[in-house]
Amino acid sequence: MEARLAEAEDTLRAIRNGEVDALMVARPEGDQVYTLQGAETTYRLLVEEMNEGALLLSPEGTVLYSNARFAALANVALERVTGSRWERFFVPADHGRLQGLLAAAGAGDAREELDLDGQGGPPRPVAVSLRAMRGDRPQGFSVVVADLTGQKAAEAALREANEALELRVAERTAQLTRTNELLLAEMAERERTDEELRRQRASLRQSEARYRDLAESVPAMVWAADARGVTVNHTSRWYEYTGQTAEQACGEGWREVVHPDDAQRVGDRWGQSLRTGEDYAIEYRIRRAIDGAYRWHSVRATLRKDEGGAPQGWFGICIDIEERRQTEERFQVSLREKEVLLKEVHHRVKNNLQVIASLVDLQADALQEPALRGVFAEMRDRVRSMALVHEKLYQSENLARVEFADYTRSLLTYLARAHRSAETRVRLELKLEPVSLAVGAAVPCGLLLSELVTNAFKHGFRGRSEGKLAAGLRQDADGRVRLRVSDDGVGLPADVDWRQSRSLGLRLVHLLSRQLDAAVEVRQGGGTDFLITFKPPPLGDSGETQHG
């Protein structure tokens, strides 16, 4: 009990630098504010969780602070303690002794055994210890109140036991010989028990030695820390690698070899694991003693708990991953170089296709026959639809896919300008949802879209002053893409089977839909409606499509 009181007093004394609520107390010279701000959170937590009651008193005996344990001992609500005179919680017979305690504490530590009033319950015996808090002027008193109920009960039980023992000794005097025999037998049993304990300790030392040998054989730096996160041990590899001694590395000394740029991140992550108990996992640089180089390490640690789940300590390992990091960096550099190269390839393919389209356009301008000029114009549009795919690719952050909604919008805008007519005003209506296609699917799908839209512009609105051309794009939950092109024009002739048509445009639609393995639905009546449904290959694949 003396040791517990001393420990509680030391803890409470630390509160003087703590961060606690402020109180205003009436004094003869006027109201005065007492504060306990500035304490470390750890000390306050210790006071709140200690088994003894803790008080801070003004010089006159007014309670400035109380922990929950004192309120429980006094059998009152915690909020009723602060601001009250401390003698109100003790039996009236002890009030004079309380004043004496205050006077004695002014000259040094003072202790007394008193009784708490119990507030309607039975009085509770307690040990009260006071210590004056000194500064430029009297600051008040720190008080530790320890419950003596158990001790008093034990003393009473001890007295009863002593009385019973004396009676029993008297009764058993005649049986002394037998008692001696039993004692000798007990001593022999204890000797056997001690021998078993020595054997178990030796076995434990052997197990510890085997564990250390195992840890030393691991090609990495193994370490251990206590439940608070204070490092207590390293294997020899740590000392060889860092050049630290055991004294330098233990505690917080290991932080000295962490790269300065990583120190804050390492500290934050370690603190998080200490607070939550979750595994510690991080990568950071550790200085190598032989050349002063900082090398990357993967650091992992796990919290060890006892059978009841209470933290016992941490076991961790540091694995050198410098070569892996360098390989990853070289891979990233190579990947960026390949992305730049691939963008350049798409750019050049687009430029070459644009040159071809321009040459076709120039050749068409040299022709006199309108039919041939129309054929060359269709060829130009097909080339430009392919060039647009490569243009979208080199402009995209992702070189493996084409955002087909954006492509569709750009292609239809171009085709509308190319087929603009003074006789017919065609209005575009676009309902496009985001859909990503691999290159192998985007090119045939773009050509198919170009053929359908071009066919609508050329044939769908003959003899009409205006019309509407609509395009829709969406992807179902099962991954199937639905591309719709419709118009409100004259429609296909009733006797024409588009699959058997001799028109190059419709033949291309048929071939391209087979390449995409797509289903084509055509509805007529009030215009023409093409619905193309297909399931594109996953974006992670090469993007190549199969011919049907």
C-alpha positions in Angstrom: 0.0 0.0 0.0 2.9 2.4 0.8 4.3 1.8 -2.6 1.0 2.4 -4.3 0.5 5.6 -2.4 4.0 6.8 -3.4 3.3 5.9 -7.0 -0.1 7.7 -7.0 1.5 10.8 -5.4 4.2 11.0 -8.1 1.6 10.6 -10.8 -0.6 13.3 -9.3 2.3 15.7 -8.9 2.8 15.4 -12.7 -0.6 17.0 -13.2 0.7 20.4 -12.1 2.1 20.7 -15.6 -1.1 19.3 -17.1 -4.0 20.5 -19.2 -7.2 20.4 -17.1 -10.3 22.6 -16.8 -10.1 26.0 -15.0 -12.1 26.8 -11.8 -12.9 30.1 -10.0 -12.7 29.8 -6.2 -13.8 32.4 -3.7 -10.9 33.5 -1.4 -10.6 36.1 1.3 -8.7 38.4 -1.0 -11.2 37.9 -3.8 -12.2 35.3 -6.5 -9.2 33.5 -8.0 -8.9 31.3 -11.1 -7.0 28.1 -10.8 -6.0 26.2 -13.9 -4.2 23.0 -14.6 -3.5 23.5 -18.3 -0.4 22.2 -20.0 -0.3 18.6 -18.8 0.7 15.9 -21.1 -2.3 13.7 -22.2 -0.5 10.6 -20.9 -0.3 11.9 -17.3 -3.9 12.9 -17.3 -4.9 9.5 -18.6 -2.9 7.8 -15.8 -4.6 9.9 -13.1 -8.0 9.1 -14.5 -7.3 5.4 -14.7 -5.5 5.0 -11.3 -7.0 2.9 -8.6 -6.6 5.6 -6.0 -8.6 8.8 -5.6 -6.8 12.0 -6.6 -7.6 15.6 -5.7 -6.1 19.0 -6.2 -6.9 21.5 -3.4 -6.7 25.2 -3.1 -4.6 26.4 -0.1 -8.0 26.8 1.8 -9.1 23.2 1.0 -11.4 23.7 -1.9 -11.4 20.9 -4.5 -10.0 22.1 -7.8 -9.9 18.7 -9.5 -11.0 15.2 -8.8 -10.7 12.0 -10.7 -13.6 9.6 -11.1 -12.1 7.2 -8.5 -12.4 9.6 -5.7 -16.0 10.4 -6.5 -16.7 6.6 -6.5 -15.0 6.2 -3.1 -17.0 9.2 -1.7 -20.2 7.8 -3.2 -21.0 11.1 -4.9 -21.4 12.3 -8.5 -18.1 13.5 -10.0 -19.6 16.9 -10.9 -20.5 17.5 -7.2 -16.9 17.1 -6.0 -15.2 20.0 -7.8 -15.7 23.3 -6.1 -16.7 21.8 -2.8 -14.8 21.9 0.5 -13.0 18.7 0.9 -14.0 18.1 4.5 -17.7 17.7 3.4 -16.7 14.2 2.1 -15.3 13.0 5.5 -17.1 12.1 8.7 -17.5 15.1 11.1 -15.2 13.5 13.7 -12.3 13.8 11.3 -12.7 17.4 10.3 -10.2 18.7 12.9 -7.7 16.1 11.7 -8.2 17.4 8.1 -7.2 20.9 9.1 -4.2 19.5 10.8 -3.2 17.6 7.7 -3.3 20.8 5.6 -1.1 22.5 8.2 1.3 19.6 8.3 1.5 19.4 4.5 2.7 23.0 4.4 5.9 21.8 6.1 6.3 18.5 4.2 4.4 15.4 3.2 1.6 14.4 5.5 -0.4 11.2 5.8 -3.4 10.1 7.9 -5.9 7.3 8.0 -9.5 8.8 8.0 -13.0 7.8 7.2 -15.0 9.0 4.2 -18.6 9.9 5.1 -20.2 7.5 2.7 -23.0 10.0 1.8 -25.8 7.8 3.1 -23.8 4.6 3.0 -21.4 3.2 5.6 -18.2 5.1 6.3 -15.2 4.0 4.2 -11.7 3.8 5.8 -9.1 5.5 3.6 -5.4 6.5 3.7 -5.0 10.2 2.8 -1.7 11.6 1.6 -1.0 15.3 1.1 1.8 17.1 -0.6 2.1 20.9 -1.0 2.5 22.3 -4.5 5.1 25.0 -4.3 5.9 27.9 -6.7 6.4 31.6 -6.3 3.5 31.5 -3.9 1.4 28.6 -2.4 -0.3 26.7 -5.1 -2.4 24.3 -3.1 -2.2 20.6 -2.3 -2.1 17.3 -4.2 -4.0 14.6 -2.5 -4.0 10.8 -3.0 -6.8 8.8 -1.3 -6.4 5.0 -1.1 -9.2 2.7 -0.1 -8.4 0.8 3.1 -11.6 -1.2 3.2 -9.9 -4.4 2.0 -6.9 -3.8 4.2 -9.0 -3.3 7.3 -11.0 -6.4 6.4 -7.7 -8.3 6.0 -6.4 -7.1 9.3 -9.7 -8.2 11.0 -9.4 -11.5 9.3 -5.8 -11.7 10.3 -6.7 -11.1 13.9 -9.3 -13.8 13.7 -6.9 -16.1 12.0 -4.3 -15.5 14.7 -6.8 -16.3 17.4 -7.8 -19.4 15.6 -4.2 -20.3 15.0 -3.3 -20.0 18.7 -6.2 -22.2 19.5 -5.2 -24.7 16.9 -1.6 -24.7 18.1 -2.8 -25.6 21.5 -5.0 -28.3 20.2 -2.3 -29.7 17.9 0.5 -29.8 20.5 -0.1 -33.4 21.1 0.2 -34.1 17.3 3.6 -32.4 16.9 5.3 -35.5 15.8 2.8 -36.0 12.9 3.0 -32.4 12.0 6.8 -32.6 11.7 6.4 -35.6 9.4 4.0 -33.7 7.3 6.3 -30.7 7.2 9.2 -32.9 6.0 7.0 -34.4 3.3 6.0 -30.9 2.2 9.6 -29.8 2.1 10.4 -32.8 0.0 7.6 -32.0 -2.4 8.7 -28.4 -2.6 12.2 -29.5 -3.4 10.7 -31.6 -6.3 8.7 -28.5 -7.3 11.7 -26.3 -7.3 13.6 -28.9 -9.3 10.8 -28.9 -11.9 10.8 -25.1 -12.0 14.6 -25.1 -12.6 14.1 -27.6 -15.4 11.4 -25.5 -17.0 13.5 -22.3 -16.7 16.4 -24.2 -18.4 14.0 -25.3 -21.1 12.8 -21.7 -21.5 16.4 -20.5 -21.9 17.0 -23.1 -24.6 13.8 -22.0 -26.4 14.9 -18.4 -26.3 18.3 -19.4 -27.6 16.7 -21.4 -30.5 14.5 -18.4 -31.2 17.5 -16.0 -31.3 19.4 -18.5 -33.5 16.4 -18.6 -35.9 16.1 -14.8 -35.9 19.8 -14.4 -36.6 19.6 -16.9 -39.5 17.0 -14.8 -41.3 18.6 -12.8 -44.1 17.0 -9.6 -42.9 17.1 -7.3 -39.8 14.8 -8.5 -37.1 13.8 -6.4 -34.1 11.5 -6.3 -31.1 9.7 -3.5 -29.2 7.6 -3.5 -26.0 3.9 -2.8 -26.0 4.6 1.0 -25.9 6.6 0.8 -29.1 10.0 1.3 -27.4 12.6 -0.8 -29.2 14.3 -3.3 -26.9 16.3 -5.6 -29.2 17.8 -6.1 -32.7 19.5 -9.0 -34.3 23.2 -8.6 -35.2 22.4 -7.8 -38.8 21.0 -4.4 -37.7 24.2 -3.5 -35.9 26.3 -4.6 -38.8 24.3 -2.8 -41.4 23.7 0.5 -39.5 26.9 0.6 -37.5 24.9 1.3 -34.3 25.6 -0.3 -31.0 22.8 -2.0 -29.0 22.6 1.0 -26.7 22.4 3.4 -29.6 19.7 1.4 -31.4 17.3 0.7 -28.5 14.6 3.1 -27.4 14.2 5.7 -30.2 17.8 5.5 -31.4 16.9 3.6 -34.5 15.3 6.8 -35.9 18.8 8.2 -36.4 19.5 6.0 -39.4 16.1 6.8 -41.2 16.3 9.1 -44.2 15.3 12.6 -43.2 12.7 12.8 -46.0 11.0 9.6 -44.6 11.2 10.4 -40.9 7.8 12.2 -40.6 6.0 9.5 -42.6 7.6 6.7 -40.6 6.7 8.3 -37.3 3.1 8.9 -38.3 2.6 5.3 -39.5 4.3 3.9 -36.4 2.1 6.0 -34.1 -1.0 4.9 -35.9 -0.1 1.2 -35.4 0.6 1.9 -31.7 -2.8 3.5 -31.3 -4.8 1.0 -33.2 -2.8 -2.3 -32.8 -2.9 -2.9 -36.5 0.0 -4.4 -38.3 2.8 -2.0 -39.1 3.7 -2.0 -42.8 5.8 0.7 -44.6 8.7 1.2 -47.0 11.5 3.7 -46.2 15.2 4.3 -46.5 17.8 3.2 -43.9 21.4 4.4 -43.9 24.1 1.8 -44.5 27.2 2.3 -42.4 29.7 0.9 -44.8 29.2 3.6 -47.5 26.6 6.0 -45.9 24.1 5.1 -48.7 20.4 5.1 -47.9 18.7 1.9 -49.2 15.0 1.1 -49.4 13.6 -1.4 -46.9 10.2 -3.0 -46.5 9.5 -2.9 -42.8 6.7 -5.1 -41.2 5.8 -5.6 -37.6 3.0 -7.5 -35.7 1.7 -6.9 -32.3 2.0 -9.9 -29.9 -0.9 -10.4 -27.4 -1.4 -12.7 -24.5 -4.3 -15.1 -24.1 -6.5 -12.3 -22.8 -5.8 -10.1 -25.7 -3.5 -7.7 -23.8 -0.6 -6.2 -25.9 2.8 -7.8 -25.0 5.1 -6.4 -27.6 6.0 -6.0 -31.2 8.1 -8.2 -33.5 9.3 -6.7 -36.7 11.6 -7.3 -39.7 13.4 -5.0 -42.2 14.0 -6.4 -45.7 16.3 -4.7 -48.2 14.3 -4.0 -51.4 16.7 -1.5 -53.0 17.2 -3.7 -56.1 13.4 -4.2 -56.4 12.8 -0.5 -56.2 15.5 0.2 -58.8 13.9 -2.4 -61.1 10.5 -0.8 -60.6 11.9 2.6 -61.4 13.6 1.3 -64.6 10.3 -0.3 -65.6 8.4 2.9 -65.1 10.9 4.8 -67.1 10.7 2.2 -69.9 6.9 2.3 -69.7 6.9 6.0 -70.1 9.3 5.8 -73.0 7.1 3.2 -74.7 4.0 5.4 -74.1 5.7 8.3 -75.8 6.8 6.1 -78.7 3.3 4.6 -79.0 1.7 8.1 -79.0 4.2 9.1 -81.7 3.2 6.0 -83.7 -0.5 6.9 -83.5 0.3 10.5 -84.4 2.2 9.4 -87.5 -0.4 6.9 -88.5 -3.0 9.6 -88.2 -0.9 12.0 -90.3 -0.3 9.4 -92.9 -4.0 8.6 -93.2 -4.7 12.4 -93.4 -2.2 12.6 -96.2 -4.0 9.7 -98.0 -7.4 11.4 -97.5 -6.0 14.7 -98.8 -4.6 12.9 -101.9 -7.9 11.2 -102.5 -9.6 14.6 -102.1 -7.2 16.2 -104.7 -7.8 13.3 -107.1 -11.6 13.7 -106.7 -11.3 17.4 -107.5 -9.6 16.5 -110.8 -12.4 14.2 -111.9 -15.3 15.5 -114.0 -17.8 12.7 -113.5 -20.0 13.3 -110.4 -20.3 9.5 -109.8 -16.5 9.1 -109.6 -16.2 12.1 -107.4 -18.7 10.6 -105.0 -16.8 7.4 -104.9 -13.6 9.2 -104.0 -15.4 11.3 -101.4 -16.7 8.1 -99.7 -13.1 6.7 -99.8 -11.8 9.9 -98.2 -14.5 9.7 -95.4 -13.5 6.1 -94.7 -9.8 7.0 -94.4 -10.6 9.9 -92.1 -12.8 7.8 -89.9 -9.7 5.6 -89.3 -7.4 8.6 -88.9 -9.8 9.9 -86.2 -9.3 6.8 -84.1 -5.6 7.3 -84.0 -6.0 11.0 -83.3 -8.2 10.2 -80.3 -5.6 7.7 -79.1 -2.5 9.9 -79.1 -4.6 12.7 -77.4 -5.7 10.2 -74.7 -3.9 9.4 -71.5 -4.8 5.7 -72.1 -3.3 4.4 -75.3 -5.1 1.1 -75.1 -8.7 2.4 -75.5 -10.8 4.9 -77.4 -13.5 6.9 -75.7 -16.1 6.1 -78.3 -18.7 8.6 -77.3 -16.2 11.4 -77.9 -15.1 9.7 -81.2 -18.7 9.4 -82.4 -19.4 13.1 -81.7 -16.3 14.2 -83.6 -16.9 11.9 -86.6 -20.6 12.9 -87.0 -19.6 16.6 -86.8 -17.1 16.1 -89.5 -19.5 14.1 -91.7 -22.2 16.6 -91.3 -19.9 19.4 -92.5 -18.7 17.2 -95.4 -22.3 16.4 -96.6 -23.8 19.8 -95.9 -26.3 20.7 -98.6 -28.0 23.9 -99.5 -31.2 22.0 -100.5 -31.6 20.0 -97.3 -31.0 21.0 -93.6 -30.2 17.9 -91.5 -30.3 18.2 -87.7 -28.1 15.9 -85.6 -29.5 14.4 -82.4 -26.9 12.6 -80.2 -27.5 10.5 -77.1 -24.1 9.2 -76.2 -23.1 7.5 -73.0 -19.4 6.9 -72.0 -18.1 3.7 -73.7 -14.5 2.7 -74.0 -13.4 0.4 -76.8 -10.0 -1.3 -77.5 -8.3 -0.2 -80.7 -9.2 -3.5 -82.4 -12.9 -2.9 -81.9 -12.8 0.9 -82.3 -11.5 0.9 -85.9 -14.2 -1.4 -87.4 -16.9 0.1 -85.3 -15.8 3.6 -86.5 -15.9 2.5 -90.1 -19.3 0.9 -89.6 -20.6 4.1 -88.0 -19.1 6.2 -90.9 -20.9 4.0 -93.5 -24.3 4.2 -91.9 -24.1 8.0 -91.4 -22.7 8.6 -94.9 -25.5 6.5 -96.4 -28.1 8.4 -94.5 -26.8 11.8 -95.6 -26.5 10.6 -99.3 -29.8 8.8 -99.7 -32.0 9.4 -96.7 -33.2 12.9 -97.4 -33.6 13.1 -101.2 -36.3 15.6 -102.2 -36.7 16.9 -98.6 -35.9 20.4 -97.3 -35.0 19.1 -93.8 -34.5 16.0 -91.7 -33.2 14.5 -88.5 -30.3 12.1 -88.1 -29.9 10.5 -84.6 -27.1 8.5 -83.1 -27.2 6.6 -79.8 -24.5 4.8 -77.8 -24.6 2.9 -74.5 -23.2 -0.2 -72.8 -25.4 -2.6 -70.9 -24.6 -4.1 -67.6 -23.5 -7.4 -69.3 -20.9 -5.4 -71.3 -22.7 -5.4 -74.6 -22.4 -2.2 -76.6 -25.5 -0.8 -78.5 -24.8 1.6 -81.4 -27.9 3.0 -83.1 -28.1 5.2 -86.2 -31.5 6.3 -87.4 -33.1 9.0 -89.6 -36.6 10.2 -90.5 -35.8 10.1 -94.2 -37.3 8.2 -97.1 -36.0 4.8 -95.8 -34.7 1.8 -97.7 -36.6 0.6 -100.8 -39.1 -2.0 -99.8 -37.7 -4.6 -102.2 -34.1 -4.2 -101.0 -32.4 -6.8 -98.7 -29.6 -4.7 -97.3 -27.5 -7.9 -96.7 -27.6 -8.7 -100.4 -27.3 -5.2 -101.6 -24.6 -4.4 -104.3 -24.0 -1.1 -102.6 -20.4 -0.9 -101.3 -21.5 1.0 -98.2 -24.1 -1.7 -97.1 -21.7 -4.5 -98.0 -19.1 -2.9 -95.7 -21.7 -2.6 -93.0 -22.3 -6.4 -93.3 -18.6 -7.3 -93.3 -17.7 -5.0 -90.5 -20.6 -6.3 -88.3 -19.3 -9.8 -88.9 -15.8 -8.7 -87.9 -17.3 -7.3 -84.6 -19.4 -10.5 -84.2 -22.3 -8.0 -84.0 -26.1 -8.5 -84.4 -27.7 -6.0 -86.8 -31.4 -5.1 -86.5 -33.0 -2.9 -89.2 -36.3 -1.2 -88.7 -38.1 0.7 -91.4 -41.1 3.0 -91.5 -40.8 6.7 -91.1 -37.1 6.4 -92.0 -34.4 3.8 -91.3 -33.1 2.6 -88.0 -29.9 0.5 -87.7 -29.2 -1.1 -84.2 -25.7 -2.7 -83.9 -25.2 -4.9 -80.8 -21.8 -6.5 -79.9 -19.7 -7.5 -77.0 -16.2 -5.9 -77.3 -13.1 -7.8 -76.0 -11.9 -6.8 -72.5 -9.7 -3.6 -72.5 -6.8 -5.7 -71.1 -6.7 -7.9 -74.2 -4.8 -7.0 -77.3 -8.0 -5.5 -78.8 -7.9 -7.8 -81.9 -11.3 -8.9 -83.1 -12.1 -12.1 -84.9 -13.8 -12.5 -88.2 -17.2 -14.1 -88.1 
